Amino acid sequence: MLQQAFDGLVSGAFYALLALGLAVIFGMLGVVNFAHGAFYMLGAFGAYVLLDDAGVSFWIALPVVPIVLGVAGVAVERLLIRRLAALDPLYNFLLTFGIALILQDLVKREYGVQSQPYPRPSALSGSVNLGLFSYPSYRVFVLGVAVVACLVVWYVLSRTRAGMIVRAATERPELTRALGIDVGRWVTPVFGAGIALAGLAGVLAAPMRAVNPLMGSDLIIAVFAVVVIGGLGSIFGSVVSGFAVGVLTAVTNFYVPSLSQTLVFILMVVVLLWRPAGLFGREEGVA
């Protein structure tokens, strides 16, 4: 039971990283970034290509791939998303959906649909004694990196002036603009940072999960549900709901395996019926 709960924390780490990026992007731009899963997939494939073609180790890919994808995200926001910012948000949703399909098909054309192997780093190939049970070292590492990444984001958003502006613009964009703050100048770096978080999750997933072109589309729907549960635009809610959903799904899989795949959507429906703004969202945001 405890091991299942720990498995849930590791799964929740991926939910939290992806949901955190989605929440910040939605809060700043009002865009539901459907391409988020594709950038997660590119993070995993980036690590695979670097290792397979250039012999670049996991430890170098871990910082390099998210930075490269973050720069790519900046370019996407500047060249594509910004052009549709003044229109109905549905247009940018369709745009990001199209970007996701294009990226998936490009990777399929080059590598096919078969899963590509990615070895775990040799330094993390063993297990860690957690007292009541032993647990794979790499999974402990993934959980630690995710927690550190979330704490770093929290520190930047709550302890720096730029971070407080971004957090205010994410959670209360209308009020922030009314105070005379130029929200637009922060949109591009925030979008790039959100994409970088997706890339980080992808690199971490490469040694654990099947590296294939559909790995992002298989996960992103559940991540959207996690964001809705936490509250659209709520940074804290996205992280908390990510870890909580991961644990609840793992525990449910232990007792009722047939229900584990649909649990996140059941929780989403229940939360929306009880509190339409999400657990940590603002009620006025529903209107």
N, C-alpha and C positions, 0 to 999 in steps of 0.2 A: 504493500500500500504506500509506504513512504517512498519507495523507488518510483512508483507510478507518479506520485506527486512531484518528485524531482524531475522526472521526464516532462511533466506538465510545465514546470518552471522553464525548462530549456526550450520547449515549444513556444511558451509565452514570450521568451526573449525575442524570437523572430517576429511574433505578432507585435510586440511593443516597439521594436525598431521600425518596422514598416508603418505601423499605425501612427507613430510619432511624426514621421515625415509627412504622411498624408494629412494629419491634423494641422500641422503648421502651414502646409501649402494651401489647404482649403481655407484656413482662417485668413491668410494674407490675400489670396487671389480669388477666393470664392469658386475655385475650380476643383472638381472631383477628378483627380489625376488618375485616369484608368491605366496610364502607361507605367504606373509605379511598379506593378508586377513584372513588366518587361525589363525595367532597369535592375530589379532584383535578380532576374535571370541573367542579365548581362554581367552582373557582378560575379556570379558563379562561373560563367563562361570566360570572363576576363581572367580569373585565376587559373582556369583550366588551360586557356591558350598560352598564357605566360609560361606555365610549367611545361606544356607539351612542345611548344615551338621554340622557346628561348631558355628553358631550364631555370626559370625564375621561381624561387621557392615561395611557399605559402607566406612566410614572414615578411617578404618584400611585397607580395601581392596584397596583403592585408591593408596597408596604408595607401598603396599606389592606385589600386583599382577604384576605391571610393573617390579619391581625388579626381581621377580622370573622368569618372561618371558625373561627379559634381560639376566639372567644367562643361561637360556635354549638356547637363541640365540647364546651365546658364545660357548656353547657345540656343537650346530649344525654347526657353522662355523669351529670349530676346528676339529670335527670328520668327517664331510661330505663335506662341501663346499670347504674347503682348498685342499682336495684330488683331486678335479677337476679344481683347479684354473689355471693350466698350459694348459688346453685343451680349445677347442672352447667354448665361453660363452653359446652356445646352450645347452651344457651338464648340466651346473648348472641351466639353466632355466628349463630343464626337471626334474632335481633333485628337485628343489623347488616346481615345479608343483606336483610331486609325494608326497612330504612331505605334501602339502596342502590337497591332497586327503586322505592321511592316517589319518591326524589329524581330518578331517571332519568325516570320517567313524568311527573312534574310539569314537568320541563324539556322533554320531548317534546311535551307538551300545549301549551306556550307557544310553542316555537320549531320544532317539527317535528323530523324526523330528518336534515334536510339540514345540511351543514356550514356554519358561519358564518365569514365572512372576518374576519381581524384583522391589520391591517398591522403591519409591523415599525416600531419607532421610527426616525424619520428619521436620528437621530444614529448609528444602528447599521446603516444600510442598505448600507454599503460592505463592503470586505474588508480583511483584515489580512495583510501579508506575513510569513509565518512562516519565510522562508528558502528552503526547498525547494519551497514552494507557497503560494498565497494561500488564505485561508480566510474565510468570511463573518464579519463583525464580530459579528453577533448571536449566533452559535454560540459564539464565544470568550467573549462576555459571559455566556452561560448557564453555560458551564463554570466561569468565574470566580466567579459568584454561588453555584453549588452547592458549590464548594470552600470559599468563605468561610463559607457556612452550616454546612457540616459542621465546619469548624474552630471556629466560634463555639459550636456544640453541644458539641464536644470540650472546649473551654476551660471552659465552664460546668460540665460533668459532672466534670471532673478537677481544677479549680482553685478551685471554690467549695464551701463546706460543704453548701449545699442540693444542688448538683450531685452531690457524692459520695454523699449520702444517696439521691438518685434512682438513681444508677448502681448502688449496692449493692442497692437494692430491686428494680432491674430484673434484675440478673444473679444475685443471691442473696437472693430475697425472704424465704425461711424463716429464714435466719441473721439478716437485718436485723431481723425481728420479734422473734427470740429475744433480741436485744440491747436490746430495749425501745423501739425506734424506732417511732413511729406512722406506718406506711406509708400508711394510708388518707388522711391529710391531703394527701399529695403526688399522689394518684391523679388528682384533677380537673385541676390545672394541667398535669400531664404529658400527659393525654389531649388537652387543648386545644392544647398545643404540638405534639403529633404531628399533629393535624388542620391546624394552621397550616403545617407543613412540606408537607403534601399540597397545601394551597392555594397555597403559594409555587411548587411545581412546576407547578401548573396555570396560573398566570399566566405563568410562563416558557414554557410549552408553547404558549400561545395564538398567538403570531406564527409558530410553527414547524409546528404540527400542526393537523389539522382540528378546529375547535371544534364538537363535536357531543355529544349526550347519551350516546353509547356509548363515548366516548374513554377513560373510566375503566375500564369493564368489559373493554375490549380489552387494557388494560395490567396490571390488577391481578393476574391469574393469574400472569403472568411475574414480577411483583414478589414474590408469595408464594413462588415458586420461588427467587428470589434470597435471601429471608430464610431459607429452609430451608437453602440452600447455606451461607450464612454462619453459621448457628446461631441457632435461635429464642431471642430475648432477648439476643443478642450485638450490642451497639451497634457495636463496631469491625468485627465480621464482616459486618454488613449493609452498611456503607459500602464496605469492600474488595470484597466479592462483587458489589456493584452496579456499580462501575467495571470490575471484571474481566469480568463477564458482558457488559457493553456492548462492551468491546474485542473479546472472543472472538467475539461474535455478528457484529460488523462485519467482522472478518478472515475468518470463515467465509463470510459473504455475498460476499466478494471471490473466494474460491476455489471454494466449493461453495454456491451460492445456495439450492439446494433444501433444504439442511440448516439454514439460519440460523434459521428460525422455530421449530424444535424443539430447537435446541441447548441452551437453558436447561433444558429438561425432561430431556434426556439427562444433562446435568451434575448435575442434582438427583438422578436415580436413581443415578448412579455414586457421588456423595458419600454418599448415604444407605446404600448397600451397604457402602461402605468405612468411613464414620464416621457412624453414625446421628444423633449430636448436631449434625452440621454441622461445617464446617471450624474454627470458633472457638467452638462451643458446649461446654458442660460435659457429660461423659459421664453423670454422675449425673442430669442433666436428662432423659435418655431414659427412665429408670424412672418 
